[in-house]
Amino acid sequence: MPLIRKIGVLTSGGDAPGMNAAVRAVVRRGISLGAEVVGVRRGYAGLIAGDFMELTVSSVGDIIHRGGTFLQTARSDHFLTEEGQQEALASARAAGIDGLVVIGGDGSFRGALQLTRMGLPSVGIPATIDNDIDGTDRTIGFDTAVNTCLDAIRKIRDTATSHERTFVLEVMGRDSGWIALAAGLAGGAESILLPERPLPMDEVVTRLKRGVERGKRHTLIIVAEGAGSGFEVGREIREKTGYDTRVMVLGHIQRGGSPTALDAMLASRMGAKAAEVLMEGRGGLFIGVKNEELVTAPLEQVLGRRKDIPDELVDLAEILAI
């Protein structure tokens, strides 16, 4: 069991609300266990460049409520090469880093596993608004992103009702429909288009017309970006129905904002657990949550495995939208 005296922590990939809360927990739990903690700026690119900063109990004060990541994040093509990985390891060794906490998604976890195999124990914390990492019920940032979408849905519904319009709302989710499904179900959308479960446009139009015939004054359609362009969906609806249809793309507003209580708590729990696991000398693991209990599992078990969309939730959304 390697002796851990100094822990490094980095955020990688797309930013997610709650990353700062996770960093704060890693730092304070690590220090409480007798370790020094070093922050790595700009993800794996910063690890290669040796862009480090000492983190103390005070330096992570007043960040739990902040969105984004104060350590910043960047993608590094160089780190994907063997040469880049060797440079990152050498940089960590030169700084005296004995273990690393990586906060991010699937791509970030691949780097954590590789560094572990090279002799630097690394632990992954799942932080992505897409909620698409297998092995955990929720990822950090997902709840906040869904609530951002839900807030938009409720505001759009007000103006849609006032003008008797159809609105198409495009949300993030290039490969995963979790945000669209959760926001659409909670917001009462009439149709939800997901990359995992395509919905024919004829069916969307049929539902829309059925609602109008029943006296509905508005219609809301949620589209995950991976299921198609919101503007194309809106154009098709106009052509096939003649209804007044507007399109809104939420875009990167879904990534920002203070984390919800659920995300801040989850990030704090996962960050503290990651520090504990590293201090035990264990690496090559990720921290997840199952039935509200924290779990650890080998990174190999989750890499490349996208979490499925439950059919029961899709079916429920369709039933409740009749």
Secondary structure, 3 states (H helix, E strand, C coil): CCCCCEEEEEECCCCCCCHHHHHHHHHHHHHHCCCEEEEECCHHHHHHHCCEEEECCCCCCCCCCCCCCCCCCCCCCHHHCHHHHHHHHHHHHHCCCCEEEEEECHHHHHHHHHHHHCCCCEEEEEECCCCCECCCCCCECHHHHHHHHHHHHHHHHHHHHHHCCEEEEEECCCCCCHHHHHHHHHHCCCEEECCCCCCCHHHHHHHHHHHHHCCCCCEEEEEEHHHCCHHHHHHHHHHHHCCCEEEEECHHHHHCCCCCHHHHHHHHHHHHHHHHHHHCCCCCEEEEEECCEEEEEEHHHCCCCECCCCHHHHHHHHHHCC
